Amino acid sequence: MQSLSARSRGEGWEKPEGELAKYRSRWRSGLRFVLQRVIFRMVVRSAVNPQVVMHRRVKSVRGPFVLVANHTSHVDGPLLALSLPWAQGRLLSTGVATDYWFEHGWPRRFFVRTMLNAFPIDRGGGRKHSGTSRKLLRVGVPILVFPEGGRQSSGQMSSFKPGGAALAISVGVPVIPAAIVGGYEAMPKGRSWPKGRPPVRVVFGEPMISHVDESAVEFSTRIRARVKDLYDEHHDEVLGGAAEDEEGSA
């Protein structure tokens, strides 16, 4: 059985310096615990019926990893973070748009920094923050990636971009695949709040390790298939009816 510890754990993580040190801050993770596990949990439970299903080996992951999930709504990031065991989720970091979250006053910046341990992503071809996700993995901070590139607009899972798989391969960390079932139905684009506490289930699958000489595209394809399987396996129980295929037919 393959080890789920990051290769960087055996080699020794790099010491976080400057801005990177914030992502491993103890007081920030303590504040995040209160925001995520107490306040946001109460908000979530008032809006939806949250459920978590987890493969037993997720709790065996030590050190940084890449969490890969389908993207259904604005609450996906914090929902995934609070659904993970605290040992795995306390440092989880998410990339967010620099121009929207970091450049429009301190309240937005403070919110994503504390709630999601967020790091800035440049949109429109900027390179200022290029490589931040890889640097974070190397200092022991796990990363959340939505490889579809944006929220689903129809409820159907889009193709996965290979960036998350490439990160995992380059740094030598495992991937935890996750499927969010019911998130799109609860809060599709255009809806600001769920109605009637609909069920939303987060399903964490068995962690994955890239094969020897496996390309990022090949690994990404395998990850997407795992996420799709997790989604399909739980679709009927959560939402009822037959899971739709890739073309959207029943």
C-alpha positions as CSV (number, residue, x, y, z in Angstrom):
1,M,0.0,0.0,0.0
2,Q,1.4,3.4,-1.0
3,S,2.3,5.9,1.6
4,L,0.0,8.9,1.7
5,S,2.6,11.2,3.2
6,A,3.9,13.9,0.9
7,R,7.4,13.3,-0.5
8,S,8.3,16.7,0.8
9,R,7.6,15.4,4.4
10,G,10.4,12.9,4.0
11,E,12.7,15.5,2.4
12,G,11.8,18.2,5.0
13,W,9.5,21.1,4.2
14,E,10.9,24.4,3.4
15,K,10.7,27.0,6.1
16,P,7.9,29.5,5.3
17,E,9.2,33.1,5.1
18,G,7.6,36.5,4.5
19,E,4.0,36.2,3.2
20,L,4.2,32.4,3.2
21,A,4.5,32.3,7.0
22,K,1.0,33.6,7.3
23,Y,-0.4,30.4,5.8
24,R,1.0,28.3,8.7
25,S,0.2,30.8,11.4
26,R,-1.2,29.1,14.6
27,W,-3.3,32.1,15.6
28,R,-4.8,32.4,12.1
29,S,-5.7,28.7,12.1
30,G,-7.3,29.1,15.6
31,L,-9.4,32.0,14.3
32,R,-10.3,29.9,11.2
33,F,-11.4,27.1,13.5
34,V,-14.0,29.4,15.1
35,L,-15.1,30.9,11.8
36,Q,-15.4,27.6,10.0
37,R,-16.2,25.0,12.6
38,V,-18.5,27.1,14.7
39,I,-20.0,30.1,12.9
40,F,-20.0,28.9,9.3
41,R,-21.2,25.5,10.4
42,M,-24.3,27.0,12.0
43,V,-24.9,29.1,8.9
44,V,-24.6,26.1,6.6
45,R,-26.9,24.0,8.8
46,S,-29.5,26.7,8.7
47,A,-29.4,26.8,4.9
48,V,-28.9,23.1,3.8
49,N,-28.8,19.6,5.2
50,P,-25.1,18.9,5.1
51,Q,-23.7,15.4,4.9
52,V,-20.2,14.0,4.7
53,V,-19.0,10.7,3.5
54,M,-15.3,10.0,3.8
55,H,-12.9,7.2,2.8
56,R,-11.1,6.0,5.8
57,R,-7.6,6.7,4.3
58,V,-8.3,10.4,4.1
59,K,-7.4,10.6,7.8
60,S,-4.1,8.8,7.0
61,V,-2.9,11.7,4.9
62,R,0.0,13.5,6.5
63,G,1.5,16.8,5.2
64,P,0.4,18.8,2.2
65,F,-1.9,17.4,-0.5
66,V,-4.1,18.7,-3.3
67,L,-7.8,18.5,-2.7
68,V,-9.6,18.3,-6.1
69,A,-13.4,18.8,-6.4
70,N,-16.2,19.7,-8.7
71,H,-17.3,23.3,-8.4
72,T,-21.1,23.8,-7.9
73,S,-21.6,27.1,-5.9
74,H,-19.9,29.9,-4.0
75,V,-20.0,27.9,-0.8
76,D,-18.0,25.0,-2.1
77,G,-14.7,26.2,-0.7
78,P,-15.7,26.7,3.0
79,L,-18.0,23.7,2.8
80,L,-15.1,21.4,1.7
81,A,-12.8,22.9,4.3
82,L,-15.2,22.4,7.3
83,S,-16.0,18.8,6.1
84,L,-12.4,17.7,6.3
85,P,-11.0,16.4,9.6
86,W,-9.3,19.4,11.3
87,A,-5.9,17.6,11.2
88,Q,-6.1,17.6,7.4
89,G,-8.1,20.8,6.9
90,R,-6.7,23.4,9.4
91,L,-4.1,24.8,6.9
92,L,-6.1,24.2,3.7
93,S,-5.5,27.1,1.3
94,T,-7.7,28.2,-1.6
95,G,-6.8,30.4,-4.6
96,V,-9.1,33.4,-5.1
97,A,-9.2,36.2,-7.7
98,T,-6.8,39.0,-6.7
99,D,-8.8,41.8,-8.3
100,Y,-12.0,40.9,-6.5
101,W,-10.9,39.6,-3.1
102,F,-7.6,41.3,-2.4
103,E,-7.9,44.8,-4.1
104,H,-11.2,46.0,-2.8
105,G,-10.6,46.9,0.8
106,W,-9.6,45.0,3.9
107,P,-13.0,43.4,4.8
108,R,-12.9,41.1,1.7
109,R,-9.3,40.4,2.1
110,F,-9.7,39.7,5.8
111,F,-12.6,37.3,5.2
112,V,-10.9,35.1,2.6
113,R,-7.6,35.2,4.5
114,T,-9.2,34.0,7.7
115,M,-12.0,31.8,6.4
116,L,-10.2,30.1,3.5
117,N,-6.5,30.7,4.2
118,A,-6.7,32.1,0.7
119,F,-3.9,33.1,-1.7
120,P,-4.3,35.5,-4.6
121,I,-4.6,34.3,-8.2
122,D,-4.0,36.8,-11.1
123,R,-6.7,36.9,-13.7
124,G,-6.1,38.3,-17.2
125,G,-2.6,37.0,-17.7
126,G,-0.8,38.6,-14.7
127,R,2.3,36.9,-13.3
128,K,2.7,38.7,-9.9
129,H,1.5,35.7,-7.9
130,S,2.6,33.0,-10.3
131,G,3.9,29.9,-8.5
132,T,2.3,30.6,-5.1
133,S,0.4,27.3,-5.0
134,R,3.6,25.3,-5.5
135,K,5.4,27.4,-2.9
136,L,2.7,26.7,-0.4
137,L,2.8,23.0,-1.0
138,R,6.5,23.0,-0.4
139,V,6.1,24.7,3.0
140,G,3.5,22.1,4.1
141,V,0.2,23.9,3.2
142,P,-2.4,21.8,1.4
143,I,-4.2,23.3,-1.6
144,L,-7.8,23.2,-2.8
145,V,-8.2,23.2,-6.6
146,F,-11.4,23.4,-8.7
147,P,-10.0,22.1,-12.0
148,E,-13.2,22.9,-14.0
149,G,-12.0,26.5,-13.9
150,G,-15.3,28.0,-12.6
151,R,-18.7,27.2,-11.2
152,Q,-20.9,24.8,-13.2
153,S,-23.5,26.6,-15.2
154,S,-25.7,23.6,-16.0
155,G,-25.1,21.1,-13.2
156,Q,-22.9,19.0,-15.5
157,M,-19.3,18.4,-14.6
158,S,-16.9,20.1,-17.1
159,S,-13.6,18.8,-18.3
160,F,-10.7,19.1,-15.8
161,K,-7.7,21.4,-16.5
162,P,-4.5,19.5,-15.6
163,G,-3.0,22.2,-13.3
164,G,-3.9,20.5,-10.1
165,A,-2.5,17.1,-11.2
166,A,0.6,18.9,-12.4
167,L,1.1,20.4,-9.0
168,A,0.7,17.1,-7.2
169,I,3.2,15.4,-9.5
170,S,5.8,18.2,-9.3
171,V,5.8,18.5,-5.5
172,G,5.2,14.8,-4.8
173,V,2.0,15.1,-2.8
174,P,-1.2,13.0,-2.9
175,V,-4.5,14.1,-4.3
176,I,-7.8,13.8,-2.4
177,P,-10.7,13.6,-4.8
178,A,-14.0,15.0,-3.6
179,A,-17.5,15.3,-5.1
180,I,-20.1,17.8,-4.0
181,V,-23.6,16.3,-4.6
182,G,-26.6,18.6,-4.5
183,G,-24.6,21.9,-4.4
184,Y,-25.7,23.0,-7.8
185,E,-29.3,22.2,-7.1
186,A,-29.2,24.0,-3.8
187,M,-27.6,27.2,-5.1
188,P,-27.2,27.4,-8.9
189,K,-25.8,30.5,-10.6
190,G,-28.2,33.4,-10.0
191,R,-29.5,32.2,-6.7
192,S,-28.1,33.9,-3.6
193,W,-29.4,31.5,-1.0
194,P,-30.7,27.9,-0.8
195,K,-34.4,27.3,-0.3
196,G,-35.9,24.7,2.1
197,R,-32.7,23.2,3.5
198,P,-31.9,20.9,0.6
199,P,-29.5,18.0,1.1
200,V,-25.8,18.7,0.1
201,R,-23.3,15.8,0.4
202,V,-19.5,16.1,0.3
203,V,-17.9,12.8,-0.6
204,F,-14.2,12.3,-0.1
205,G,-12.7,9.4,-2.0
206,E,-9.6,7.4,-1.5
207,P,-6.5,9.5,-1.9
208,M,-4.6,9.1,-5.1
209,I,-0.9,9.0,-6.0
210,S,0.4,9.6,-9.5
211,H,1.9,6.6,-11.3
212,V,5.5,6.5,-12.4
213,D,5.9,8.4,-15.6
214,E,2.2,9.4,-15.7
215,S,1.7,12.8,-17.3
216,A,-0.3,15.6,-15.8
217,V,-3.1,15.1,-18.4
218,E,-3.3,11.4,-17.7
219,F,-3.4,11.9,-14.0
220,S,-6.0,14.6,-14.3
221,T,-8.2,12.4,-16.5
222,R,-7.9,9.7,-13.8
223,I,-8.8,12.2,-11.0
224,R,-11.8,13.4,-13.0
225,A,-13.1,9.9,-13.5
226,R,-12.8,9.3,-9.7
227,V,-14.7,12.5,-8.9
228,K,-17.4,11.6,-11.4
229,D,-17.7,8.1,-10.0
230,L,-18.1,9.5,-6.5
231,Y,-20.8,11.9,-7.7
232,D,-22.7,9.2,-9.6
233,E,-22.5,6.8,-6.7
234,H,-24.3,9.2,-4.4
235,H,-26.5,11.1,-6.8
236,D,-29.6,9.0,-6.4
237,E,-29.5,8.8,-2.6
238,V,-29.1,12.5,-2.2
239,L,-31.2,13.9,-5.1
240,G,-33.3,11.0,-6.3
241,G,-33.6,9.8,-9.9
242,A,-30.9,8.5,-12.2
243,A,-27.6,10.3,-12.5
244,E,-27.2,12.1,-15.8
245,D,-24.5,11.1,-18.3
246,E,-21.9,13.5,-19.8
247,E,-24.4,14.7,-22.5
248,G,-27.0,15.5,-19.9
249,S,-29.5,12.7,-20.8
250,A,-31.2,10.7,-18.0
